[in-house]
Amino acid sequence: MGSLEGKVAIVTGASRGIGAAIVRKFAAEGATVVACARSIESCEGAAMCQKVDVSDSAQVDACVKATIERFGRVDVLVNNAGITRDGLLMRMSDADWDQVLDINLKGTFLFSRAVARPMMKNKRADGTSAGGSIVNITSVVGITGNAGQANYTASKGGVIALTKTVAKELGSRNVRCNAVAPGFIESKMTEGLPEDLKKAYMEKIPLRRFGQVDDIARAVAWLASDESAYVTGQVLSVNGGMV
């Protein structure tokens, strides 16, 4: 049996990159996965695909409701949806600030709020509380800051603070909340960076390689599983020693 056998999981930002890798990993570990994204036509390994704008509370609530109606429960939520709109502080538009905060931080809040009560009601076969696990994808730059990414770093730093608060609020009901902070991961979000910038990043990484999406998926799967049952309110950095 896989480490997520019998669990129902919602994964946002599931159409590509880290999100798609998480869906595949969860399915391989036995989870029933609902893959969510703003635009999603097919989702390898998922039992259901949902088009959702994570910054829209009505769409978020409808997604969680549809999941429960079809599968009976939600055991795991992975808040992975995220965007970048980079630019220097003095040149950053209100729109670029608002859009990044809406997707990256507000979306994490909305989905976490939507699953909180259903997770608190989860029961095991013996009637004891089964709770749930929320895993938020933050970033190494949410810890360190990064020039040219005031909106993105603020959103990811906010995700860390939100993670710790949700862990404190829901812990007594056996709902855990943790975060994974990826470093430089090879994906569509990073492939367009200039080669000199990639080289500069590489020199800061003791393992001397960039991370792969599966490196993140494995960490998320552990935090989602009962193998990490006594872990909550933590940030797991997966960055090759970069920070």
N, C-alpha and C positions, 0 to 999 in steps of 0.2 A: 504493500500500500504506500501511496505517496504521502508526503507530509501535510498535504492540504486535502486529503481524501474526505469527501462529504461536505466540504465548505463551499458556500456561495460567495463569490467575490465580484465586486465592481471595480473596474480599472478605467480611469479617465485618461485622455490623451493617448488612446490605445491604437491609433491608426498607423503608427510608425515608430521607429527608433526604440527608445527605452520602453515606452508603453507597450508596443507590440511584442517586445521580448518578454515583458512581464506576463502578458497574456499567455504566450507559449509556455513559459515556465510553470505558471499556475496550472494550466491544463495538464501538463506532463506530470504534475504532482497530485492530480486527481480532483482539482477544484472545478466547479461549475462557474464559468467566467462570463460576466456581462461586460462587453467592451464598448466604451463610450468615447465619442469624439465629435467635433463639429461637423466633420465630413468623413463618413466611413461607409464603404460599400461592402467590404469583406474583411473578416477578422479571423485569421488562422488560430484555431484552438478554442475560440469562444463559442459558448452555447447560444448567445444572443448578442446582437449589435444594436446600439442605440445612438441616434444622432442627438447630441446634447451640447448646448452652449452652457458651459459650467458657470458663467457669470449671470445666468438667468435663473432665478430661484424657482419659477414655475416649471421650467424644463428639468431642473435638478430633482425637484420633488416628484415629478411625473416619472422620471427614470427609476427612482428608488421604489415608487409604488408599483411600477410595471415589473420590476425584479421580484418583489415580494409576492405579487399576484401569480407570477409564473413559477417561481421556485420556492416560495414559502418563507424565505428568510434572507438576511444579509449577514454574513459572518466577517467579511473582510472588505475594506475600502482602501484602494490605492489612489491617492490624489497626485496624479502625474502630469495632468494638463498644464502646459506652460508655453509662453511665447517670449521673444525678445524684441525690443524696439530700441536698439542702442543709440547713444548719442551723448555728447558732453552736456553736463548740467545746464550750462548757460544757453545751450541751443535746443534743449529738449522741450517739445511742445506739450501742452496740457493733454492733448489726445494720446500721445505716446505714453505719458505717465499713467493716465487713467486706464488705458487698455491693458497694459502689463499688470497693473495692480488688480484690475477686475478679474482677469483670467487666473493669474498665478496665486493671488492671496484670497480674494473674495470667493473664487471658485472652490478653493480648499475649505473655506469656512462654510459655504452653502452645502456642500456634499457631506461634510462632517456633521453639521446640524441635522441634515435629513436622515442620516443613518443612526444617529445617537439613540433615539427611543427604540427603534426596531432591534438594535443590538442589545440594549439593556433587557429586552424581553426574551432574548434567546435562551432556550433551555436545552439541557442534555436529556438523554433518555431516562435518566434517574431523577429528573426534576430539578437538578441543581443548575445554577446559572452558567450558561456557556459564554455569555458576553460576546466580545468581538475584538477585532484588531484593525486599527486605522494606521496606514503607513503613508506619510507625506514625503514627496520628493522635493527636497530643497536643493542647495548647491553649495559647493565650497566657497563661492563668492558671497553667499549669504552670511558666511562666517568672517571672511577677510575683507569684503568690499572689493570693488574693481572699477578703475577709471573708465568712464564711458558707459557705465551701466547703473546709473543711480536708480532708475526705476526697477530694473531686474534684481539688483542686490537688495533693495528695500523690500521688495516682494518676498524674496527668499529668506531674508532675515525675519520678516514677519511670520513666515511659515514656521520657522523654528520656535518663535515665541508662542504662536498659536498651538503648536504641538505640545509644548510643555504645559500650557493651560488646560487643554483638552484632557491630557493625561491626569491632571489633578482633579478635574471636575468629574470624570467618568470612571476613575479607577475603582471606586467603591462598588460599582456595578459590574466589575470585571470586564470593562471595555478599555483596552490598551491603546495608546497612541504614541507612535515613534516616527522618526524621520530618517531618511537616507540622504546623505549629502554627496552626490557624485563630484568627482574632479573633472579632468578633461576626458570626455568620453567621445569616441569616434561615432558620429551620427550626422544626419543631414543638417542639424543645427550648427555643427562645428566644421563640416567639410569645406565650407566656403571661406574659412579664415585664411589670411595670407600665410605663405610658407614660413616667412621669417618669424611671424607670431607663434606659429606652431612649434618652431624650433626653440623659441624662448620658453614656452611652456614646458617642453620636453626636458630642458636643462634644470627645471625646478622639481622634477619628479624622480625620487630616488630609485624607483623600479625601472626607470628609463623606457617606459612604454606608455602609450595612451590606453585608457580603459576601453573595454568593450561593453556593449549593451547587456550582454549576458552576465557580466560582473555585477551589474546593478540588480538585475532580475533575481540572481541567487540571494543577494542580501535582503531584498524585499520579501522573497518567499520565506526566508528564515524568520523575519519579524512578523509575518502574517501567520505563521504556524504556531502550534502549541509548544514547539521546542523552545520558544522564547517567552514562555508563559509568565515569567517573573521580570520581564523587561518592559518598562514603559517610561515615557517622558525623555527618551534618549535620542541623540543624533548619532547615527552610525556613518562615519566618513569613509567613503570608498574612493580613494584618490591616489593610490600608489605611493603614499607618503608625502604628497605635495604640500599638505598642511598638517 
